[in-house]
């Protein structure tokens, strides 16, 4: 089970963000910020350096380097998150739902309207936490989204079968918790931007360990060959020294015989 804190549209209300984090930070697995207040988020997170946070830029985050939307998987649930202004969420939610479904997402998170929303459309659960700094319907709001999944993921026979394949470069995070028994071998092939992925890190470490052991084995074989070569060289040197000593003794004997004859 994954517990997500969903925040959006703080609009320079850093204190509001800090108050929410003070209440929720110890009980959540991650935070998703949906734009319009990235500077507030950056300042608030200085007090929570270990908190995993995902963020997208909103229409008021001028000059921000964060992407306009993102895709992440938690406990086998694919979450599409965006500010919403690029999908016309102030007018209808069909475009957003279609975009999320096209990416293989089960959940679509959005902000921009400053109005809380929780509904299902086209097989996609749409969730807007409202505004944590300037809510239009009353007190400022935020959302807690709990995701749970178990069992085995559908086995794809190729990477292209995964519903999010066309958007694989947008997938930056993958969280797999207890209850999920297996992942498809091709599910995340080509997702080169995956970060904070313990499974992937473990594979890399294991891969490097295999290479390290292989290098150690090769070095061991090389050392054995060197030792054998040194033994052969030493034996040849000993034979040469022995031959030289015999030659010197024979030379002395010949010299002694010559002197006796004189």
Residue pairs with C-beta under 8 A, 6 or more apart in sequence:
1 75
1 146
1 147
1 148
1 177
1 179
2 29
2 30
2 74
2 75
2 77
2 146
2 147
2 148
2 175
2 177
3 27
3 28
3 29
3 144
3 145
3 146
4 28
4 29
4 30
4 31
4 32
4 74
4 79
4 144
4 145
4 146
4 147
5 20
5 21
5 24
5 25
5 28
5 30
5 31
5 32
5 142
5 143
5 144
6 31
6 32
6 34
6 109
6 127
6 129
6 142
6 143
6 144
6 145
7 17
7 20
7 31
7 32
7 33
7 34
7 41
7 129
7 132
7 142
7 143
8 33
8 34
8 35
8 36
8 37
8 58
8 83
8 110
8 111
8 112
8 128
8 129
8 130
8 131
8 132
8 142
9 34
9 35
9 36
9 37
9 58
9 111
9 112
9 114
9 130
9 131
9 132
9 133
9 134
10 16
10 17
10 36
10 37
10 40
10 41
10 131
10 132
10 133
10 134
11 36
11 37
11 40
11 60
11 131
11 133
11 134
12 37
12 39
12 40
12 133
13 37
13 40
13 132
13 133
13 134
13 140
14 39
14 40
14 43
14 44
16 132
16 133
16 140
17 37
17 40
17 41
17 44
17 132
17 133
18 44
18 47
20 132
20 142
21 31
21 44
21 45
21 47
21 48
21 51
24 144
25 48
25 51
28 51
28 144
29 52
29 74
29 175
30 51
30 52
30 53
30 54
30 74
30 175
31 51
31 52
31 53
31 54
32 53
32 54
32 55
32 72
32 79
32 81
32 109
33 41
33 53
33 54
33 55
33 56
34 55
34 56
34 58
34 81
34 82
34 83
34 84
34 109
34 110
34 111
34 112
34 129
35 55
35 56
35 57
35 58
35 59
35 60
35 61
35 66
35 82
35 83
35 111
35 112
36 58
36 59
36 60
36 61
36 83
36 111
36 112
37 58
37 60
37 61
37 132
37 133
38 55
38 57
38 58
38 61
38 64
38 66
39 61
40 133
41 53
41 55
45 51
45 53
52 173
52 196
54 70
54 72
54 81
54 172
54 173
55 66
56 66
56 67
56 68
56 69
56 70
56 81
56 82
56 83
57 64
57 65
57 66
57 67
57 68
57 83
58 83
58 85
58 111
58 112
59 83
59 85
59 112
67 170
68 82
68 83
68 86
69 80
69 81
69 82
69 83
69 86
69 170
70 80
70 81
70 82
70 170
70 172
71 78
71 79
71 80
71 81
71 103
71 105
71 164
71 167
71 170
71 171
71 172
72 78
72 79
72 81
72 171
72 172
72 173
72 174
72 175
73 79
73 171
73 173
73 174
73 175
73 176
74 147
74 149
74 175
74 177
75 147
75 148
75 149
75 150
75 175
75 176
75 177
75 179
75 180
76 149
76 150
76 151
76 153
76 176
76 180
77 106
77 107
77 147
77 148
77 149
78 103
78 104
78 105
78 106
78 107
78 163
78 164
79 105
79 106
79 107
79 108
79 109
79 147
80 99
80 100
80 103
80 105
80 107
80 108
80 109
81 108
81 109
81 110
82 96
82 99
82 108
82 109
82 110
83 110
83 111
83 112
84 90
84 96
84 110
84 111
84 112
84 113
84 128
85 112
87 95
87 96
87 99
87 110
88 95
88 96
89 95
89 96
89 110
89 112
89 113
89 128
90 112
90 113
93 117
93 119
93 121
93 126
94 121
94 122
96 108
96 110
96 126
97 108
97 121
97 122
97 124
97 126
98 122
99 108
100 107
100 108
100 124
100 126
101 122
101 123
101 124
102 166
103 163
103 164
103 166
103 167
103 170
104 162
104 163
104 164
104 167
105 124
105 164
106 124
106 125
107 124
107 125
107 126
107 127
107 145
107 147
108 124
108 125
108 126
108 127
109 127
109 128
109 129
109 145
110 126
110 127
110 128
111 128
111 129
111 131
113 128
113 136
114 130
114 131
114 134
114 135
114 136
114 137
115 128
115 130
115 135
115 136
115 137
116 128
116 129
116 130
116 135
116 137
116 141
116 143
117 126
117 127
117 128
118 125
118 126
118 127
118 128
119 125
119 126
120 126
127 143
127 145
128 143
129 141
129 142
129 143
130 137
130 140
130 141
130 142
130 143
131 140
131 141
132 140
132 141
132 142
133 140
134 140
135 141
148 179
149 179
149 180
150 179
150 180
150 181
151 179
151 180
151 181
152 180
152 181
152 182
153 180
153 182
153 183
153 184
153 187
154 184
155 184
155 185
156 162
156 184
156 185
156 186
156 187
157 186
158 186
159 165
159 168
159 186
159 187
159 189
159 190
161 186
162 168
162 184
162 186
162 187
162 188
164 171
165 190
168 188
168 190
168 191
168 192
169 191
169 192
169 193
170 193
171 188
171 191
171 193
171 194
172 193
172 194
172 195
173 194
173 195
173 196
173 197
174 188
174 191
174 194
174 197
174 199
174 200
176 183
176 199
183 199
188 194
194 200
